[in-house]
Structure formats: structure tokens, C-alpha cells
Amino acid sequence: MSNRKQSKIKPFGDTGDLQGFYRLLVEHTTWLRERNYSEATIKKRITYVRQFATWCAGRDLARPSVITKPILESYQRHLYRYRKANGKPLSWGSQHLALKELRAFFGWLAKLNHIPFSPAAEIDLPKQPKTLPKAILSADEVEQVLAQPDVTTPLGLRDRAILETFYSTGIRRFELCNLRLDDIQVERRAVFINEGKGKKDRYVPIGTRALLWIARYVERAREQFTTNDGNATLFLTIHGKPIEPDTLTEYGRRYIESAGIDKPGACHIYRHSMATQMHDNGADLTLIQQILGHAKSDTTQIYARTSLRQLLAIHDKTHPASRDDDQH
């Protein structure tokens, strides 16, 4: 069972208008839950539809039924010109996602006959650049970070077990937050991921060292966090509650900084680092795809582009200048 809380919609606009943005968004999220869409999907839909509705409210556009393709194109230009507090524009990925979520919302409105047709159906989404991970830790840097928690304390033991699990398995933040005690299958050296991204289950291999740190945490520390309410979540806060993903991000960033490593990242950096290092050491991308739970092989291909060791080896063996160096 997932620990993820249901996303709530903060009231906006005319909450009494049955054909207004707020009431239709509430109906839409109920429809999504009834069809077993993930909370991550629902949260994104709420965020971007609410942002668009707020923009519309400033232009006296209170209902989805009055939205036209030119209005959506005007909003697309607004996203392009928008500047964040730091003066930087929205990334192409953020612009793409905002419009993609709107297209899905208006498509649903048309499907359920709230509007005659979707004005977003023919909106051209901005092309997303094929970006590489911002930062990857070397094996030595990972060891420096893993050594940061004070394992003489219950919290330090928990955090060391968390970091070891991230690095060994490459699982996502919310997947780690949702782990239960019986998801750790010691004899099989596997972790069961219940309803990962896309609500897909999978098994992920886990190393012996990570299993040992999890065992130490469970045996020596976890009972100090439990409240005897039968909560079987593996990693708990000091109040006996499941850890929130944003809290994990804060912990992860703090440990990287305390290790003296000047690289951006917190939790996902272990996923990128693990996959890159495994590919460097000869792991097939198809197997890495299975471990990471990528739905498409294209997503995993980024690790072929970040893996330099194999490229350098081939370069040294085949490049004429390198071969000449060997002969002289």
C-alpha cells in the first residue's frame, strides 16, 4: 500500500460555478482516482491547471468553455517569456509539461462533453532538449557521502541505511519512502517496489552491504522511532511516521554538502551515479533499464552518453593519433 497522500485542491476562482475551472478540476481529479491514476499524475494535473486558471482569471476568463486555441497560444507565449525569481526563464521541459497537462485536461473535458471540442488538441508542444544529468558522483565521492551520517546515533544509522539503499538500488525518492519491512527480501537479495512510477511493480537487486546497513538500522534504531501502531513502513521519522520525499531531499543535500562535494543533487544523484558506474563497468543498458524501472529504453540511453570510460577505451584503441602515440 502506498504512503503517498492524496493531493488536495486549494480553492480558487468561483468555487460555486459548476462549469468553472475549480469545480471541473475537482471532478477531473475524482475521475482520475476512480481509474487508478497515480497521485504523482494527479498532483501535476492540479498544479498546471490551477496555474493556467489563475492566469485566465486575470483576463476575466472563468470557464474552460470560453478558452480558445489563440488564448492557449497566448499562454504558451507567456510561459516562454516568464522569468522566475532568480531571473531565469522556465526550462523547455517545464514549458512542455505545463502545456501537456493542459492538453490532457481539455481532452478530458471534451471527452465528457463539458466542451464541444478541445482547443488544446492542436497546440504544438515545445521540443524538449535531450539533457544529461546535471551531476554524477564518482565511486569515491559516493563513499565520502556515505561516511557522513553519525552511525553511533539512531538517526545516523537510519540515514546511512537510506543512503546505502539509494546507491545500491537506484530507486526513486517516493519508492524509498513507501518501502515496507517485508519489501526487503534478504534471501533473494532483492527489494520489492510496490506501485513504482506508473503504478508498476518491480523487483530491484540490492547489494549485501546495503542489506547489512538496513539490518543494523532495523535491529538497533527503528524500534526507537515506532509508536506501536503497527506501521510497517521501513524508514520512519522520529515521530514514527513515514518520511516525506521533500524531507529526504533536504537530508540528501545536507550530506553531500557536509562531504565537501560541490555538486547539485540530493536523492536522484545516486540513481544517476549508480547507473553510470554500472554501465562503465560493463552492465547492459537493457538490464539497467529494468533496474531503474524505465518504461522506455530512450530514457536509459542517457547513461550511454554519460559513460566516458568505455568511450575513452574505444577512443584509445581506435583513434589514429592515440595509436601513433603507442608506437612512438
For each residue, the residues with C-beta under 8 A, 3 or more apart:
1: 194
2: 39 178 194 195
3: 177 178 233 242
4: 39 40 174 177 178
5: 39
6: 33 39 42
7: 29 39 42 43 46
8:
9: 12 22 25 26 29 46 50
10: 50
11: 15 22
12: 9 15 21 22 50 53 54 57
13: 17 20 21 22 53 57 62
14: 17 20 22 62
15: 11 12 20 22 23
16: 20 23
17: 13 14 20 22 23 62 63
18: 23
19: 23 24 63 64 65 114
20: 13 14 15 16 17 23 24 62 63
21: 12 13 24 25 49 50 53 56 62 63 64
22: 9 11 12 13 14 15 17 25 26 53
23: 15 16 17 18 19 20 26 27
24: 19 20 21 27 28 64 109 114
25: 9 21 22 28 29 45 46 49 50 53 105
26: 9 22 23 29 30
27: 23 24 30 31
28: 24 25 31 32 45 49 105 108 109
29: 7 9 25 26 32 33 42 45 46
30: 26 27 33 34
31: 27 28 34 35 108 112
32: 28 29 35 37 41 42 45
33: 6 29 30 36 37 42
34: 30 31
35: 31 32
36: 33 199
37: 32 33 41 42
38: 41 42 195 197 198 199
39: 2 4 5 6 7 42 43
40: 4 43 44 174 197
41: 32 37 38 44 45
42: 6 7 29 32 33 37 38 39 45 46
43: 7 39 40 46 47
44: 40 41 47 48 97 101
45: 25 28 29 32 41 42 48 49 101 104 105
46: 7 9 25 29 42 43 49 50
47: 43 44 50 51 101
48: 44 45 51 52 97 98 101 102
49: 21 25 28 45 46 52 53 101 102 105
50: 9 10 12 21 25 46 47 53 54
51: 47 48 54 55 98
52: 48 49 55 56 75 98 102
53: 12 13 21 22 25 49 50 56 57
54: 12 50 51 57 58
55: 51 52 58 59 75 78
56: 21 52 53 59 61 62 67 71
57: 12 13 53 54 60 61 62
58: 54 55
59: 55 56
60: 57
61: 56 57 66 67 71
62: 13 14 17 20 21 56 57 66
63: 17 19 20 21 66 67
64: 19 21 24 67 105 106 109 114 115
65: 19 114 115
66: 61 62 63
67: 56 61 63 64 71 72 106 119
68: 71 72 119
69: 72 73 119 120 122 123
70: 73 74
71: 56 61 67 68 74 75 119
72: 67 68 69 75 76 99 102 119 120 123
73: 69 70 76 77 123
74: 70 71 77 78
75: 52 55 71 72 78 79 102
76: 72 73 79 80 95 99 123
77: 73 74 80 81
78: 55 74 75 81 82
79: 75 76 82 90 94 95 98 99
80: 76 77 89 90 95 126
81: 77 78 89
82: 78 79 89 90
83: 87 88 89
84: 87 88 89 90
85:
86:
87: 83 84
88: 83 84
89: 80 81 82 83 84
90: 79 80 82 84 94 95 98
91: 94 95
92: 95 96 126 127 128 129
93: 96 97 128 129 131
94: 79 90 91 97 98
95: 76 79 80 90 91 92 98 99 126
96: 92 93 99 100 125 126 127 128
97: 44 48 93 94 100 101
98: 48 51 52 79 90 94 95 101 102
99: 72 76 79 95 96 102 103 120 123 125 126
100: 96 97 103 104 125
101: 44 45 47 48 49 97 98 104 105
102: 48 49 52 72 75 98 99 105 106 120 123
103: 99 100 106 107 118 120 121 123 125
104: 45 100 101 107 108
105: 25 28 45 49 64 101 102 108 109 120
106: 64 67 102 103 109 110 115 118 119 120 121
107: 103 104 110 111 118 120 121
108: 28 31 104 105 111 112
109: 24 28 64 105 106 112 114 115 118
110: 106 107 113 114 115 116 117 118 121
111: 107 108
112: 31 108 109
113: 110 116
114: 19 24 64 65 109 110
115: 64 65 106 109 110 118 119
116: 110 113
117: 110 121
118: 103 106 107 109 110 115 121
119: 67 68 69 71 72 106 115
120: 69 72 99 102 103 105 106 107 123
121: 103 106 107 110 117 118
122: 69
123: 69 72 73 76 99 102 103 120
124:
125: 96 99 100 103
126: 80 92 95 96 99
127: 92 96
128: 92 93 96
129: 92 93
130: 302
131: 93
132: 302 305 306
133: 136 268 269 272 276 302 306
134: 264 265
135: 263 264 265 269 272
136: 133 269 272 273 276 306
137: 141 142 145 261 263 265 269 270 273
138: 141 142 273
139: 142 143 277
140: 143 144
141: 137 138 144 145 259 261 263
142: 137 138 139 145 146 167 270 273
143: 139 140 146 147
144: 140 141 147 148 259 260 261
145: 137 141 142 148 163 255 256 259 261
146: 142 143 149 160 163 164 167
147: 143 144 259
148: 144 145 255 258 259
149: 146 155 156 157 159 160 163 255
150: 153 155 156
151: 156 157 160 216
152: 156
153: 150 156 157
154: 157 158 220 221 224 225
155: 149 150 158 159 221 238
156: 149 150 151 152 153 159 160
157: 149 151 153 154 160 161 213 216 217 220 221
158: 154 155 161 162 217 221 222 225 235 236
159: 149 155 156 162 163 251 255
160: 146 149 151 156 157 163 164 213 217
161: 157 158 164 165 210 213 214 216 217 235
162: 158 159 165 166 176 235 248 251
163: 145 146 149 159 160 166 167 252 255 270
164: 146 160 161 167 168 209 210 213 214
165: 161 162 168 169 171 176 179 191 206 210 213 214
166: 162 163 169 170 171 176 252 267 270 271
167: 142 146 163 164 170 210 270 273 274
168: 164 165 206 207 209 210 274
169: 165 166 191 204 205 206 210 274 291
170: 166 167 204 270 271 274 275 291 292
171: 165 166 175 176 191 193 196 204 271 293
172: 175 176 196 197 267 268 271 293
173: 176 177 245 248 249 267 268
174: 4 40 177 178 245
175: 171 172 178 179 193 196 197
176: 162 165 166 171 172 173 179 235 248 267
177: 3 4 173 174 233 235 242 243 244 245 248
178: 2 3 4 174 175 194 195 233 242
179: 165 175 176 183 184 191 233 234 235
180: 183 194 232 233 234
181: 184 218 232 233 234
182: 192 232
183: 179 180 191 192 193 194 234
184: 179 181 191 206 211 214 234
185: 188 189 190 191 192
186: 189 211 215
187:
188: 185 203
189: 185 186 205 206 207 208 211
190: 185 203 204 205 206
191: 165 169 171 179 183 184 185 203 204 205 206
192: 182 183 185 201 203
193: 171 175 183 196 201 202 203 204 293
194: 1 2 178 180 183 201
195: 2 38 178 199 200 201
196: 171 172 175 193 199 200 201 202 293
197: 38 40 172 175 200 293 295
198: 38 295
199: 36 38 195 196
200: 195 196 197 293 295
201: 192 193 194 195 196
202: 193 196 290 293
203: 188 190 191 192 193
204: 169 170 171 190 191 193 291 293
205: 169 189 190 191 291
206: 165 168 169 184 189 190 191 210 211
207: 168 189 210 211
208: 189 211 212
209: 164 168 212 213
210: 161 164 165 167 168 169 206 207 213 214
211: 184 186 189 206 207 208 214 215
212: 208 209 215 216
213: 157 160 161 164 165 209 210 216 217
214: 161 164 165 184 210 211 217 218 234
215: 186 211 212 218 219
216: 151 157 161 212 213 219 220 221
217: 157 158 160 161 213 214 220 221 222
218: 181 214 215 221 222 234
219: 215 216 222
220: 154 157 216 217
221: 154 155 157 158 216 217 218 224 225
222: 158 217 218 219 225 226 234 236
223: 226
224: 154 221
225: 154 158 221 222 236 237 238 239 240
226: 222 223 229 231 236 240
227: 231 239 240
228:
229: 226 240
230:
231: 226 227 236 240 241 242
232: 180 181 182
233: 3 177 178 179 180 181 236 242
234: 179 180 181 183 184 214 218 222
235: 158 161 162 176 177 179 242 243
236: 158 222 225 226 231 233 239 240 241 242 243
237: 225 240 241 242 243 247
238: 155 225
239: 225 227 236
240: 225 226 227 229 231 236 237
241: 231 236 237
242: 3 177 178 231 233 235 236 237
243: 177 235 236 237 247 248
244: 177 247 248
245: 173 174 177 248 249 267
246: 249 250
247: 237 243 244 250 251
248: 162 173 176 177 243 244 245 251 252 266 267
249: 173 245 246 252 253 266 267
250: 246 247 253 254 266
251: 159 162 247 248 254 255 266
252: 163 166 248 249 255 256 265 266 267 269
253: 249 250 256 257 265 266
254: 250 251 257 258
255: 145 148 149 159 163 251 252 258 259
256: 145 252 253 259 261 263 265 266 269
257: 253 254 260 261
258: 148 254 255
259: 141 144 145 147 148 255 256
260: 144 257
261: 137 141 144 145 256 257
262:
263: 135 137 141 256 269
264: 134 135 269
265: 134 135 137 252 253 256 268 269 272
266: 248 249 250 251 252 253 256 269
267: 166 172 173 176 245 248 249 252 270 271
268: 133 172 173 265 271 272
269: 133 135 136 137 252 256 263 264 265 266 272 273
270: 137 142 163 166 167 170 267 273 274
271: 166 170 171 172 267 268 274 275 292
272: 133 135 136 265 268 269 275 276 303 306
273: 136 137 138 142 167 269 270 276 277
274: 167 168 169 170 270 271 277 278
275: 170 271 272 278 279 288 291 292 300 303
276: 133 136 272 273 279 280 303 306 307
277: 139 273 274 280 281
278: 274 275 281 283 288
279: 275 276 282 283 285 288 303 304 307 310
280: 276 277 307 308 309 310
281: 277 278
282: 279
283: 278 279 287 288
284: 287 288
285: 279 288 289 297 300 301 303 304
286: 289 290 297
287: 283 284 290 291
288: 275 278 279 283 284 285 291 292 300 303
289: 285 286 292 294 297 299 300
290: 202 286 287 293
291: 169 170 204 205 275 287 288
292: 170 271 275 288 289 299 300
293: 171 172 193 196 197 200 202 204 290
294: 289 297 299 300
295: 197 198 200 299
296: 299 300
297: 285 286 289 294 300 301
298: 301
299: 289 292 294 295 296 302
300: 275 285 288 289 292 294 296 297 303 304
301: 285 297 298 304 305
302: 130 132 133 299 305 306
303: 272 275 276 279 285 288 300 306 307
304: 279 285 300 301 307
305: 132 301 302
306: 132 133 136 272 276 302 303
307: 276 279 280 303 304 310 311
308: 280 311 312
309: 280 312 313
310: 279 280 307 313 314
311: 307 308 314 315
312: 308 309 315 316
313: 309 310 316 317
314: 310 311 317 318
315: 311 312 318 319 322
316: 312 313 319 322
317: 313 314 322 323
318: 314 315 322 323
319: 315 316 322 323
320: 323 324
321: 324 325
322: 315 316 317 318 319 325 326
323: 317 318 319 320 326 327
324: 320 321 327 328
325: 321 322 328
326: 322 323
327: 323 324
328: 324 325
